[in-house]
Amino acid sequence: MKNIYLLFYEQQTRKLHKDLTGEVDLTQYPYIVYEEPFYKLKSFILIGRLDRKASFGFLRQEVEDVYIDKDGLIDAMHDDIVLLDISKNAKIVQIVERALKTIVATIKKRKNGIKYFTDVYLDKRLDVEPYDHLVQGHVVMLEVLHITKQKIFAKVDHIIGHVNDPDIETLKIVSSYNWPTEFDSELLDSIDDIKINMEQERKERLDFTKHLTVTIDGLDAKDLDDAISLTVKDNIYYLGVHIADVSHYVRQNSKLDKMAYARATSVYLADRVIPMLPHVLSNDWCSLNPDEEKLTLSCLMKLDENGHIIDHEIHKSIIISDRRMNYDEVNQFINEDKPLGNKEIEDMIIHMNELSQKLKVLRRKRGEIEFESRELGFKVDEDGRVTDIYERITQDAEQLIESFMLAANETVAEHMYHVELPTLYRIHEKPDVGKLQMALQSISKLGFKFDHKNISDPHTLQKITKQTAETRIGPIVHMLLLRSMQKAKYSHQLDIHFGLGAKYYTHFTSPIRRYPDLMLHRLIHLFVLNESKQYQKDLGFYEQMMDTVANHTSDQERKAIQLERDVAKLKSCEYMQNQIDEEFPATITQMMPSGMFVTLDKGIEGFVPLRLLNDYYHYNENYLMFVGRKGQRYKLGDMIKVRLVSVDMIERKMDFDIVEKQKKVKHENHRTK
C-alpha cells in the first residue's frame, strides 16, 4: 500500500475519502485524524516539497511558500516531500519521500583516484561503487541506493556524455529526469512490421479527400496532429476536426505502445523536441502533411448560427490536407488582409474565424476563465545557442484552432459519457476555497475590487481576469489565481473542467504527442466504431486499467512540464550570462522573505536579494510591500529598473539589484501591447 501521506500530496488535498485510502492504521500515521468519511491532515500539518537552501528553506505551497529556518530542516534534502509542523516555529517532522533518486556528476581524476563532482550541493558525503572505463570529463548518471544522515550511497547507472559535448547542460537536465531521448534499435525494427492496407482502408473509411482541408500550426511544427474543414449552408456550420489515427499504427501492448505509454507525452524544450513516438511516425506516417493521403478519426460537428453544437458524428476517415498553413500567415490574413493566394481557402478562413469568435462568446457566457500565462519562445542557432528570447503571443489564428479543438474534445467527451464507455477525462476540479480566498486577499491589496460573496463562481473570477488583463500587473493577478487553482489532470471519473467551464472534457486531438489521446482513439475504434471482436471482455479490460493510465499520464505530464521549465531557465541564463552589469526595465512579480522576484520585459525572471539593497527592509503584509528605514518602498507590481549582478548556470538563476524605481503609474494606464 502506498504511503498515505503521499496520497495527500499527489491529490493536492487536505482530506481523503476512506473509499480511496481504505482502512488506515492511525498509529502508523500520527499526523492524520479520521472524521467520517474522511481522513484528514491535522490542522497544524502542511505537506509539500522542500526548496532547501544552505541555511534555510521553503515548503512549496500553492498560494504562498512557508519559510523554514535551519533548525527546522533536520536532515531533509532539496525537493524531498515532507510534513511540516507550523504550530510553533515551522519544523519538519517527517520526510515522506526522498527526492534524490539519481545524481548527475562529472568525473575528475585525482592522484588518489576518481572524484565525482555534482552540480547540486548535497550536504552529505558521496560514496560511489567502483565503475570501469571512466575518463576525465565524463558526465555520468548515478543511481542513489540509500541515504543516511552522513552519506549518500550510489552506483554509476550510465554515461551521459562528456563536458566537451555540445549542449551537455541540456542533456544533463534531461538525464536528471530519467527521460529517454533515444529509441532502441529493437523498437525501431518493430516499426517495419506495421503494414497498412490502404485499399482496404479506403473501402472502410469515410472519404474526405475531396473536401477542402487545411492544417494550421506553428512555423516549426513537424508533428501535425489535426486538420480542419468547414462549410456553411443556410446559416449552419459543418465543422470537421480530423485527427491523425495514431492508434491504427500503435497497437495495444506492442513495443511501440509500451514505449509510448512509458513516456506518455512529447517534451518541447527550448531548442528541440523529445517525441513520444519515433520520427517516422510522428513526422511522417501519422503527421497530416499536405498532399498526402492520411488515416484520421474525424469529429464532424453541426453548429447553428450562434455556434451551438446541434449534432455530431464520429468516423474513421481518410483526408488529404490541401495546405500546411502557419499561425503567422493566417493572423496576417485575418488582421492585415494579407492575401493567402487561394480564394477558396480565404473564404473558409473568414468563416472559421467568425465561428471561432462565436464559440469564444459561448464559452465566456458559461464561465470559462481566460488566464494569461507567460510562455517564453527561444531563437537558437545551429549549435543550440540562444540568439533571442521572446514571449509567445496568442492571436486569432491560435484561438481559432484552440476553439475547434476544444469543441471536438468536449463533443467526444460527452459522447463517451452518454454511451457509458470507459474514458480518460481531462478534469479541473473546483478551487479550494481557502487557497482562493488567500489569493483574492492579495489581489484586493493591489487595488482591485470584486464581489467577495461569490468567490467560487467562475464569473467572479472571470471579471477579475478581464479587469486586469491589459494592466501592467495583469500577469501577477493571473499568476496568483492560477496558483490557487487545482491542477488539471486525467481521470476515469467524470468531473468538471472548472477553468474552461466545461461539464464534459477529454483530450482527443493530439495523439501523436499525448498518450491519453492515443488511448481514447483506441477506445473509439473498439467501442464506438464496433471493431471489438470480444466486446464485454475488452470493456472489462479497459475499465480496469483506466485509473492506472490516468495517474501515470498525469504524473508524466507534470514531470515533462517541470523539465521544460528547467531547460527554459537554463537557456535564459545562457542568454543573459554575457550581459552582467547591464540594466533592464522590470516588474516586481513576487515577494519572499529574502527578496523579490522580478520579470523583465522579455519575460525573463530573476531575483533581487534584500542583501544587495543599500538599506534594511521589512515586509508589510497588509500592503504587499517592502519598506526601508530610509523610506524607500517596493510593492508587488511596481515597475523598477534593475542591474544584472550574477548568473548561476548550475542553479539556473540570476540575481539583480535595483537601480531605480520607476514613476508611479495608475493601473488603468499600464496597458500592454
C-alpha positions as CSV (number, residue, x, y, z in Angstrom):
1,M,0.0,0.0,0.0
2,K,1.3,3.4,-0.9
3,N,2.3,5.8,1.9
4,I,-1.0,7.6,2.8
5,Y,0.8,10.9,3.2
6,L,1.9,10.6,-0.4
7,L,-1.8,10.4,-1.4
8,F,-2.4,13.7,0.2
9,Y,0.4,15.2,-1.7
10,E,-0.5,13.7,-5.1
11,Q,-4.1,14.6,-4.8
12,Q,-3.2,18.2,-3.6
13,T,-5.8,18.0,-0.8
14,R,-6.0,18.0,3.0
15,K,-8.7,15.3,3.1
16,L,-9.1,11.9,1.5
17,H,-12.3,9.8,1.3
18,K,-12.0,6.4,3.0
19,D,-13.0,4.8,-0.3
20,L,-9.7,6.0,-1.7
21,T,-7.5,5.1,1.2
22,G,-9.1,2.0,2.6
23,E,-8.6,1.4,6.4
24,V,-5.7,3.4,7.8
25,D,-3.8,2.5,10.9
26,L,-3.6,5.8,12.6
27,T,-0.8,4.6,14.9
28,Q,1.4,4.4,11.8
29,Y,0.2,7.9,10.7
30,P,0.3,10.2,13.8
31,Y,-0.4,13.4,11.8
32,I,-3.7,12.2,10.4
33,V,-7.2,12.2,12.0
34,Y,-10.4,10.5,11.0
35,E,-13.6,12.4,10.6
36,E,-16.3,10.2,8.9
37,P,-15.9,9.6,6.0
38,F,-12.6,11.4,5.5
39,Y,-9.0,11.0,6.7
40,K,-7.6,14.5,7.2
41,L,-4.2,16.0,7.9
42,K,-4.1,17.6,11.3
43,S,-4.7,21.3,11.2
44,F,-1.1,22.3,12.1
45,I,0.5,20.0,9.5
46,L,1.4,21.0,6.0
47,I,2.7,18.7,3.3
48,G,4.8,19.7,0.3
49,R,8.2,19.7,-1.4
50,L,11.1,21.3,0.2
51,D,13.0,24.1,-1.5
52,R,16.2,23.8,0.5
53,K,19.0,26.4,0.7
54,A,22.2,26.1,2.7
55,S,20.9,27.7,5.9
56,F,17.1,27.9,5.3
57,G,14.3,26.5,3.2
58,F,10.7,26.9,2.0
59,L,7.9,24.5,1.9
60,R,6.4,24.9,-1.5
61,Q,2.6,25.7,-1.3
62,E,0.1,26.7,-3.9
63,V,-0.5,30.2,-2.7
64,E,2.4,31.2,-0.6
65,D,5.6,29.2,0.4
66,V,6.3,28.7,4.0
67,Y,9.8,29.8,5.4
68,I,11.8,27.3,7.5
69,D,14.9,28.3,9.3
70,K,17.9,25.9,9.6
71,D,16.8,24.4,13.0
72,G,13.6,23.2,11.4
73,L,15.1,21.5,8.4
74,I,16.5,18.4,10.2
75,D,18.4,16.3,7.6
76,A,15.8,16.8,4.8
77,M,17.2,17.5,1.4
78,H,16.1,19.6,-1.6
79,D,12.8,18.5,-3.2
80,D,12.0,15.9,-0.5
81,I,8.3,15.6,0.2
82,V,8.0,16.4,3.9
83,L,5.5,17.1,6.7
84,L,5.8,20.5,8.3
85,D,4.5,21.3,11.8
86,I,3.6,25.0,11.9
87,S,2.1,25.0,15.4
88,K,5.0,27.0,16.8
89,N,8.1,27.5,14.7
90,A,7.9,25.8,11.3
91,K,9.7,22.4,11.7
92,I,9.9,19.3,9.5
93,V,8.6,16.4,11.5
94,Q,8.8,13.7,8.8
95,I,10.4,13.0,5.5
96,V,7.7,11.3,3.5
97,E,9.7,10.6,0.3
98,R,13.3,11.3,-0.7
99,A,13.5,13.2,-3.9
100,L,17.1,12.2,-4.6
101,K,17.0,9.0,-6.6
102,T,19.6,9.9,-9.2
103,I,22.5,12.3,-9.3
104,V,24.3,13.8,-12.3
105,A,28.1,14.0,-11.7
106,T,31.2,15.0,-13.6
107,I,34.3,12.8,-13.3
108,K,37.6,14.4,-12.3
109,K,40.7,12.2,-11.8
110,R,42.9,12.9,-8.8
111,K,46.1,11.3,-7.6
112,N,44.1,9.3,-5.1
113,G,41.5,8.1,-7.6
114,I,38.3,9.2,-9.3
115,K,36.2,12.0,-7.8
116,Y,32.6,12.7,-8.5
117,F,31.6,16.4,-8.7
118,T,27.9,17.2,-8.6
119,D,26.2,20.3,-9.8
120,V,23.9,20.4,-6.8
121,Y,25.1,20.8,-3.2
122,L,24.4,17.5,-1.4
123,D,25.5,18.4,2.2
124,K,26.4,14.7,2.6
125,R,29.4,12.6,1.6
126,L,29.0,10.7,-1.7
127,D,30.1,7.0,-1.7
128,V,30.0,5.5,-5.2
129,E,30.6,1.9,-6.2
130,P,33.7,1.3,-8.5
131,Y,33.0,1.6,-12.2
132,D,35.4,0.8,-15.1
133,H,36.4,2.9,-18.2
134,L,35.6,6.4,-16.8
135,V,37.8,9.3,-18.1
136,Q,38.4,12.8,-17.1
137,G,35.3,14.9,-18.1
138,H,32.8,12.1,-18.3
139,V,29.3,13.2,-17.2
140,V,27.6,10.2,-15.5
141,M,24.2,9.4,-14.1
142,L,24.4,7.9,-10.5
143,E,21.6,5.8,-9.1
144,V,21.1,6.5,-5.4
145,L,21.0,3.3,-3.4
146,H,20.2,4.7,0.0
147,I,20.7,7.8,2.2
148,T,21.9,8.1,5.8
149,K,22.4,11.2,7.9
150,Q,26.0,11.5,6.8
151,K,26.3,9.6,3.4
152,I,24.7,9.1,0.1
153,F,25.4,5.6,-1.3
154,A,25.2,5.3,-5.1
155,K,26.4,3.5,-8.2
156,V,27.0,4.6,-11.8
157,D,24.0,3.9,-14.0
158,H,25.3,5.1,-17.3
159,I,27.5,7.7,-19.0
160,I,25.5,10.8,-20.2
161,G,28.4,12.3,-22.3
162,H,31.4,14.4,-21.9
163,V,31.8,18.0,-20.7
164,N,33.1,19.0,-24.2
165,D,29.9,17.6,-25.9
166,P,27.7,20.3,-27.5
167,D,24.8,21.4,-25.3
168,I,25.8,19.0,-22.5
169,E,24.0,21.2,-20.0
170,T,20.6,20.4,-21.6
171,L,21.5,16.7,-21.7
172,K,22.3,16.8,-18.0
173,I,18.9,18.2,-17.2
174,V,17.0,15.7,-19.4
175,S,19.0,12.9,-17.8
176,S,18.3,14.1,-14.3
177,Y,14.6,13.5,-15.0
178,N,15.4,10.0,-16.4
179,W,13.7,11.0,-19.6
180,P,14.7,8.8,-22.5
181,T,16.0,10.6,-25.6
182,E,16.5,7.7,-27.9
183,F,14.5,4.8,-29.3
184,D,16.3,1.4,-29.1
185,S,17.1,-0.5,-32.3
186,E,14.7,-3.4,-31.4
187,L,11.8,-0.9,-31.1
188,L,12.7,0.8,-34.4
189,D,13.0,-2.5,-36.1
190,S,9.4,-3.4,-34.9
191,I,8.1,-0.5,-37.0
192,D,8.9,-2.4,-40.1
193,D,6.2,-4.9,-39.0
194,I,3.4,-2.3,-39.3
195,K,1.5,-3.0,-42.5
196,I,-1.4,-0.8,-43.7
197,N,-3.6,-2.0,-46.5
198,M,-4.7,1.3,-48.0
199,E,-7.0,-0.3,-50.5
200,Q,-9.0,-1.9,-47.6
201,E,-8.8,1.4,-45.6
202,R,-10.4,3.3,-48.5
203,K,-13.3,0.9,-48.5
204,E,-13.9,1.1,-44.7
205,R,-13.4,4.8,-44.1
206,L,-15.3,8.0,-44.8
207,D,-13.7,9.6,-47.9
208,F,-12.9,13.2,-47.0
209,T,-10.2,13.6,-49.7
210,K,-12.3,15.8,-51.9
211,H,-13.2,18.3,-49.1
212,L,-11.1,21.4,-48.6
213,T,-9.0,20.6,-45.6
214,V,-6.0,22.5,-44.0
215,T,-3.7,22.3,-41.1
216,I,-2.7,25.4,-39.1
217,D,0.3,25.2,-36.8
218,G,3.4,27.0,-35.7
219,L,6.1,27.6,-38.3
220,D,8.5,25.0,-36.8
221,A,5.9,22.3,-36.1
222,K,6.6,18.9,-37.7
223,D,4.1,16.6,-35.9
224,L,0.8,17.7,-37.4
225,D,-2.0,16.1,-35.3
226,D,-5.0,17.9,-36.6
227,A,-6.6,19.2,-39.8
228,I,-9.8,21.2,-40.1
229,S,-12.6,21.7,-42.6
230,L,-15.6,24.0,-42.7
231,T,-18.6,24.6,-44.9
232,V,-21.5,26.9,-44.3
233,K,-25.0,26.3,-45.7
234,D,-28.3,28.0,-44.7
235,N,-26.6,29.6,-41.7
236,I,-25.5,26.2,-40.4
237,Y,-21.8,25.5,-39.9
238,Y,-20.5,22.0,-40.8
239,L,-17.1,21.7,-38.9
240,G,-14.8,18.8,-39.4
241,V,-11.9,18.2,-36.9
242,H,-9.7,15.4,-38.4
243,I,-7.2,13.9,-36.1
244,A,-4.3,11.6,-37.0
245,D,-5.4,8.0,-36.5
246,V,-2.2,7.0,-34.5
247,S,-3.8,4.1,-32.7
248,H,-4.2,2.3,-36.0
249,Y,-0.4,2.2,-36.2
250,V,0.4,1.8,-32.5
251,R,-1.4,-1.3,-31.4
252,Q,-2.2,-2.3,-27.8
253,N,0.8,-4.0,-26.0
254,S,3.2,-3.6,-28.9
255,K,6.7,-2.5,-28.3
256,L,5.7,0.9,-29.6
257,D,2.7,1.1,-27.3
258,K,4.7,0.2,-24.2
259,M,7.3,2.8,-25.0
260,A,4.7,5.5,-25.8
261,Y,2.9,4.7,-22.5
262,A,6.1,4.9,-20.5
263,R,6.9,8.4,-21.9
264,A,3.2,9.4,-22.1
265,T,3.9,12.8,-23.7
266,S,6.3,14.5,-26.0
267,V,8.6,17.1,-24.4
268,Y,9.0,20.5,-26.0
269,L,12.3,22.0,-25.0
270,A,13.8,25.4,-26.0
271,D,15.8,24.0,-28.8
272,R,14.4,20.5,-29.5
273,V,11.5,18.1,-29.2
274,I,11.8,14.8,-27.5
275,P,8.9,13.0,-29.2
276,M,6.7,10.3,-27.7
277,L,6.8,8.4,-30.9
278,P,9.7,7.8,-33.3
279,H,10.0,10.4,-36.1
280,V,9.0,8.0,-38.8
281,L,5.6,8.0,-37.2
282,S,5.4,11.5,-35.6
283,N,6.7,13.4,-38.5
284,D,5.9,11.2,-41.5
285,W,3.3,8.3,-41.4
286,C,0.9,9.9,-38.9
287,S,1.6,13.6,-39.4
288,L,-1.1,15.2,-41.6
289,N,1.4,16.6,-44.1
290,P,-0.1,18.3,-47.2
291,D,-1.0,16.5,-50.5
292,E,-0.7,13.0,-48.8
293,E,-3.5,10.5,-48.1
294,K,-3.7,10.2,-44.3
295,L,-5.8,8.0,-42.0
296,T,-7.8,10.0,-39.5
297,L,-10.5,9.9,-36.9
298,S,-13.0,12.7,-37.7
299,C,-15.3,14.5,-35.3
300,L,-17.9,16.1,-37.6
301,M,-20.0,18.7,-35.9
302,K,-23.1,20.6,-37.0
303,L,-23.5,24.0,-35.4
304,D,-26.3,26.6,-35.5
305,E,-25.7,30.3,-36.4
306,N,-24.8,31.1,-32.8
307,G,-22.2,28.4,-32.5
308,H,-24.2,25.8,-30.5
309,I,-23.4,22.2,-31.5
310,I,-26.7,20.6,-32.6
311,D,-25.5,17.3,-34.0
312,H,-22.3,15.3,-34.4
313,E,-20.8,12.1,-35.8
314,I,-17.5,10.3,-35.2
315,H,-16.0,8.4,-38.1
316,K,-12.8,6.8,-39.2
317,S,-11.8,8.7,-42.3
318,I,-9.2,9.4,-45.0
319,I,-8.2,13.0,-45.7
320,I,-5.7,14.9,-47.9
321,S,-4.6,18.2,-46.4
322,D,-4.8,20.8,-49.2
323,R,-2.3,23.2,-47.5
324,R,0.0,23.3,-44.5
325,M,-0.7,26.7,-43.1
326,N,1.0,28.5,-40.2
327,Y,-0.3,30.9,-37.5
328,D,1.7,33.9,-38.8
329,E,0.2,33.9,-42.3
330,V,-3.4,33.2,-41.0
331,N,-3.0,36.1,-38.5
332,Q,-1.7,38.4,-41.2
333,F,-4.7,37.5,-43.4
334,I,-7.3,38.0,-40.6
335,N,-5.8,41.2,-39.1
336,E,-4.0,42.8,-42.1
337,D,-5.9,41.4,-45.1
338,K,-2.6,39.9,-46.5
339,P,-3.8,37.5,-49.2
340,L,-3.3,33.7,-48.9
341,G,-3.2,33.2,-52.6
342,N,-6.3,31.0,-52.7
343,K,-9.8,32.4,-52.7
344,E,-11.5,29.2,-51.5
345,I,-9.1,28.9,-48.5
346,E,-9.5,32.6,-47.8
347,D,-13.3,32.3,-47.7
348,M,-13.1,29.3,-45.4
349,I,-10.7,31.1,-43.0
350,I,-13.1,34.0,-42.8
351,H,-16.0,31.7,-41.8
352,M,-13.7,29.8,-39.4
353,N,-12.7,33.0,-37.6
354,E,-16.3,34.0,-37.5
355,L,-17.3,30.7,-35.9
356,S,-14.3,30.8,-33.5
357,Q,-15.4,34.1,-32.2
358,K,-18.9,32.8,-31.6
359,L,-17.5,29.8,-29.7
360,K,-15.5,32.1,-27.5
361,V,-18.6,34.1,-26.6
362,L,-20.4,30.9,-25.6
363,R,-17.5,29.7,-23.5
364,R,-17.3,33.1,-21.8
365,K,-21.0,33.0,-21.0
366,R,-20.8,29.6,-19.4
367,G,-17.9,30.7,-17.2
368,E,-14.6,30.0,-19.0
369,I,-11.8,31.9,-17.2
370,E,-9.3,33.3,-19.6
371,F,-6.0,33.1,-17.8
372,E,-2.9,34.7,-19.2
373,S,0.3,32.8,-18.5
374,R,3.7,33.7,-19.8
375,E,5.4,31.3,-22.1
376,L,8.9,32.0,-23.5
377,G,10.0,31.3,-27.0
378,F,13.7,30.9,-27.9
379,K,15.5,31.5,-31.2
380,V,18.6,29.3,-31.4
381,D,21.5,28.9,-33.8
382,E,22.7,25.6,-35.3
383,D,24.7,24.9,-32.2
384,G,21.7,25.3,-29.9
385,R,22.9,28.7,-28.6
386,V,20.1,31.1,-27.8
387,T,20.2,34.2,-30.0
388,D,16.9,35.8,-28.8
389,I,14.1,35.3,-26.3
390,Y,10.5,36.5,-26.8
391,E,7.1,35.9,-25.2
392,R,4.7,33.8,-27.2
393,I,1.6,35.7,-28.1
394,T,-1.8,34.1,-28.8
395,Q,-3.7,35.7,-31.6
396,D,-6.8,35.0,-33.7
397,A,-5.3,32.0,-35.6
398,E,-4.1,30.3,-32.4
399,Q,-7.5,31.0,-30.8
400,L,-9.3,29.6,-33.9
401,I,-7.5,26.3,-33.6
402,E,-8.0,26.2,-29.9
403,S,-11.8,26.8,-30.3
404,F,-12.2,24.0,-32.7
405,M,-10.0,21.6,-30.7
406,L,-12.0,22.4,-27.5
407,A,-15.3,21.8,-29.4
408,A,-14.1,18.4,-30.6
409,N,-12.7,17.4,-27.2
410,E,-16.0,18.4,-25.4
411,T,-18.1,16.7,-28.1
412,V,-16.2,13.4,-27.9
413,A,-16.2,13.5,-24.0
414,E,-20.0,14.0,-23.9
415,H,-20.5,11.2,-26.5
416,M,-18.3,8.8,-24.5
417,Y,-20.1,9.7,-21.2
418,H,-23.6,9.2,-22.6
419,V,-22.9,5.8,-24.2
420,E,-21.3,4.8,-20.8
421,L,-17.9,3.8,-22.2
422,P,-14.5,3.9,-20.4
423,T,-12.8,7.2,-21.0
424,L,-9.9,9.3,-19.8
425,Y,-11.5,12.6,-18.9
426,R,-9.5,15.8,-18.6
427,I,-10.7,17.3,-15.3
428,H,-10.0,20.5,-13.5
429,E,-11.7,20.5,-10.1
430,K,-13.2,23.5,-8.3
431,P,-10.6,25.5,-6.4
432,D,-10.0,25.1,-2.7
433,V,-11.9,28.0,-1.1
434,G,-9.2,28.7,1.5
435,K,-6.5,29.0,-1.2
436,L,-8.7,31.1,-3.4
437,Q,-9.5,33.5,-0.5
438,M,-5.8,34.0,0.2
439,A,-5.1,34.8,-3.5
440,L,-8.1,37.2,-3.6
441,Q,-6.9,38.9,-0.5
442,S,-3.6,39.6,-2.2
443,I,-5.3,40.8,-5.3
444,S,-7.5,43.2,-3.3
445,K,-4.4,44.7,-1.7
446,L,-3.2,45.5,-5.3
447,G,-6.2,47.9,-5.6
448,F,-8.8,45.8,-7.4
449,K,-12.4,45.5,-6.2
450,F,-14.6,42.5,-6.7
451,D,-17.5,40.6,-5.2
452,H,-16.2,38.8,-2.2
453,K,-19.5,36.9,-1.7
454,N,-19.3,34.7,-4.7
455,I,-15.6,33.9,-5.0
456,S,-16.2,30.3,-6.1
457,D,-18.4,31.5,-9.0
458,P,-16.3,31.3,-12.2
459,H,-18.0,34.5,-13.4
460,T,-16.5,36.4,-10.4
461,L,-13.0,35.2,-11.3
462,Q,-13.8,35.9,-15.0
463,K,-14.4,39.5,-14.2
464,I,-11.1,39.8,-12.3
465,T,-9.1,38.3,-15.2
466,K,-10.9,40.6,-17.7
467,Q,-10.5,43.7,-15.5
468,T,-6.7,43.1,-15.0
469,A,-5.9,41.5,-18.4
470,E,-4.5,44.6,-20.1
471,T,-2.9,46.1,-17.0
472,R,0.8,46.0,-16.1
473,I,0.1,43.8,-13.1
474,G,-2.3,41.6,-15.0
475,P,0.2,38.7,-15.2
476,I,0.7,38.9,-11.4
477,V,-3.0,38.7,-10.7
478,H,-3.4,35.8,-13.1
479,M,-0.5,34.0,-11.6
480,L,-2.0,34.4,-8.1
481,L,-5.3,33.0,-9.3
482,L,-3.6,30.1,-11.2
483,R,-1.7,29.1,-8.0
484,S,-4.9,28.9,-6.1
485,M,-6.4,26.6,-8.7
486,Q,-6.4,22.8,-8.6
487,K,-4.1,21.2,-11.1
488,A,-5.8,19.8,-14.3
489,K,-5.3,16.0,-14.6
490,Y,-6.6,12.9,-16.2
491,S,-9.3,10.9,-14.6
492,H,-11.5,7.8,-15.3
493,Q,-14.3,9.5,-13.4
494,L,-16.2,12.4,-14.9
495,D,-15.8,15.8,-13.3
496,I,-15.9,19.4,-14.5
497,H,-13.2,21.4,-16.1
498,F,-13.5,24.5,-14.0
499,G,-11.2,26.7,-16.0
500,L,-13.0,26.0,-19.2
501,G,-16.4,26.0,-17.6
502,A,-17.0,22.6,-19.3
503,K,-19.1,19.8,-17.9
504,Y,-17.6,17.2,-20.3
505,Y,-14.0,17.4,-21.4
506,T,-11.3,15.0,-22.7
507,H,-8.2,15.0,-24.8
508,F,-8.9,13.7,-28.3
509,T,-6.9,16.0,-30.6
510,S,-3.2,15.3,-30.1
511,P,-2.5,11.5,-30.2
512,I,1.0,12.0,-31.8
513,R,2.2,13.7,-28.7
514,R,-0.1,12.6,-25.8
515,Y,-0.8,9.1,-24.8
516,P,-4.3,9.8,-23.3
517,D,-5.5,10.9,-26.8
518,L,-4.0,7.8,-28.3
519,M,-5.8,5.7,-25.7
520,L,-9.1,7.5,-26.4
521,H,-8.7,6.8,-30.1
522,R,-8.2,3.1,-29.3
523,L,-11.4,3.1,-27.2
524,I,-13.4,4.8,-30.0
525,H,-12.2,2.2,-32.5
526,L,-13.2,-0.7,-30.2
527,F,-16.5,0.5,-28.8
528,V,-17.9,3.4,-30.8
529,L,-16.9,2.1,-34.2
530,N,-17.6,-1.5,-33.0
531,E,-14.3,-3.0,-34.0
532,S,-14.0,-5.1,-30.8
533,K,-14.4,-8.9,-31.5
534,Q,-14.9,-9.6,-27.8
535,Y,-16.8,-6.6,-26.6
536,Q,-17.5,-7.5,-23.0
537,K,-14.0,-8.8,-22.4
538,D,-12.4,-5.7,-23.9
539,L,-14.8,-3.5,-22.0
540,G,-13.8,-5.0,-18.7
541,F,-10.1,-4.9,-19.5
542,Y,-10.1,-1.2,-20.3
543,E,-12.4,-0.3,-17.4
544,Q,-9.9,-2.0,-15.0
545,M,-6.8,-0.2,-16.4
546,M,-8.2,3.4,-16.7
547,D,-7.3,4.6,-13.3
548,T,-3.7,3.4,-13.6
549,V,-3.4,5.1,-17.0
550,A,-4.9,8.3,-15.7
551,N,-2.5,8.5,-12.8
552,H,0.6,7.6,-14.8
553,T,-0.1,10.1,-17.6
554,S,-0.9,12.9,-15.1
555,D,2.4,12.2,-13.4
556,Q,4.4,12.2,-16.6
557,E,2.7,15.4,-17.8
558,R,3.8,17.2,-14.6
559,K,7.3,15.8,-14.9
560,A,7.5,17.0,-18.6
561,I,6.3,20.5,-17.6
562,Q,9.0,20.8,-15.0
563,L,11.6,19.5,-17.3
564,E,10.6,22.1,-19.9
565,R,10.7,24.9,-17.3
566,D,14.2,23.8,-16.2
567,V,15.6,23.9,-19.7
568,A,13.9,27.3,-20.3
569,K,15.6,28.6,-17.2
570,L,19.0,27.2,-18.4
571,K,18.6,28.8,-21.8
572,S,17.5,32.1,-20.2
573,C,20.7,32.1,-18.1
574,E,22.8,31.2,-21.1
575,Y,21.3,34.2,-23.0
576,M,21.9,36.6,-20.0
577,Q,25.3,35.5,-18.8
578,N,27.1,37.9,-21.2
579,Q,25.0,40.8,-20.0
580,I,26.4,41.3,-16.5
581,D,26.1,44.9,-15.3
582,E,23.6,45.8,-17.9
583,E,20.3,47.5,-16.9
584,F,16.7,46.4,-17.7
585,P,13.2,47.6,-17.0
586,A,11.4,45.1,-14.8
587,T,8.2,44.4,-12.8
588,I,8.2,43.1,-9.2
589,T,6.1,39.9,-9.5
590,Q,6.5,38.0,-6.2
591,M,7.6,38.8,-2.7
592,M,9.7,36.4,-0.5
593,P,11.2,36.9,3.0
594,S,14.7,37.1,1.4
595,G,13.8,39.4,-1.5
596,M,11.7,40.0,-4.7
597,F,11.2,38.1,-7.9
598,V,11.2,40.4,-11.0
599,T,10.2,39.8,-14.6
600,L,12.0,41.6,-17.4
601,D,10.1,42.9,-20.5
602,K,11.2,39.8,-22.5
603,G,9.6,37.6,-19.8
604,I,12.9,36.5,-18.2
605,E,12.7,36.1,-14.5
606,G,15.2,36.8,-11.8
607,F,15.6,37.6,-8.1
608,V,16.5,40.8,-6.2
609,P,18.0,39.6,-2.8
610,L,17.5,42.1,0.0
611,R,21.1,41.7,1.0
612,L,22.1,43.6,-2.2
613,L,20.0,46.6,-1.4
614,N,21.6,49.6,0.4
615,D,19.2,49.7,3.4
616,Y,17.4,47.4,5.9
617,Y,13.9,46.4,4.7
618,H,11.0,44.9,6.5
619,Y,7.9,43.3,4.8
620,N,4.5,44.9,5.3
621,E,2.0,42.1,4.6
622,N,-1.0,44.5,4.5
623,Y,0.3,46.4,1.5
624,L,2.4,43.6,-0.1
625,M,5.4,45.9,0.3
626,F,9.0,46.1,1.5
627,V,9.6,49.3,3.4
628,G,13.2,50.6,4.0
629,R,14.4,52.6,7.0
630,K,15.2,55.4,4.7
631,G,11.6,55.5,3.4
632,Q,12.0,53.7,0.1
633,R,9.2,51.3,-0.7
634,Y,8.9,48.4,-3.2
635,K,5.4,47.0,-3.8
636,L,4.2,44.0,-5.7
637,G,3.6,45.2,-9.2
638,D,6.0,48.1,-9.1
639,M,8.0,49.0,-12.2
640,I,11.7,49.3,-11.5
641,K,15.0,49.4,-13.3
642,V,17.4,46.5,-12.3
643,R,21.0,45.7,-13.0
644,L,22.1,42.1,-13.6
645,V,24.6,41.2,-10.9
646,S,25.2,37.5,-11.4
647,V,24.1,34.4,-13.4
648,D,24.4,31.0,-11.8
649,M,24.4,28.4,-14.5
650,I,24.4,25.5,-12.1
651,E,21.4,26.7,-10.0
652,R,19.9,28.2,-13.2
653,K,19.1,31.5,-11.6
654,M,20.1,35.2,-11.9
655,D,20.4,37.9,-9.3
656,F,19.7,41.6,-9.9
657,D,19.9,44.7,-7.8
658,I,17.7,47.8,-8.1
659,V,19.0,50.8,-10.0
660,E,15.9,53.0,-9.5
661,K,12.1,52.8,-9.0
662,Q,10.0,54.0,-12.0
663,K,7.5,56.7,-11.6
664,K,4.2,55.6,-10.2
665,V,1.6,54.9,-12.9
666,K,-2.1,54.2,-12.3
667,H,-3.2,50.6,-13.1
668,E,-5.5,51.6,-15.9
669,N,-2.6,53.2,-17.8
670,H,-0.4,50.1,-17.6
671,R,-1.5,48.9,-21.0
672,T,0.4,46.2,-22.7
673,K,0.6,45.7,-26.4
